[in-house]
Amino acid sequence: MKKKVELWKAQLQEEKANSHQEGNRDRDREVARIAIASIKRTIEFDDAIQIKRDFLVIIGAMNHL
């Protein structure tokens, strides 16, 4: 009987540990989701083209477009 009680205690502790890890994982995922959602776009798709045009205008090579 003592062995069964010890086994149950061990299983309970293991379940608590797994539950705690899952809670941490869920919290970490939520933090990551919020961080990704808060990232602001700093460059647009066509910015590279505009930057190249601006550069060519600055150096006087506008006729190469």
Secondary structure, DSSP 8 states (H G I E B T S, - for coil): -HHHHHHHHHHHHHHHHHHHHHHHHHHHHHHHHHHHHH----S-TTHHHHHHHHHHHHTT-GGG-
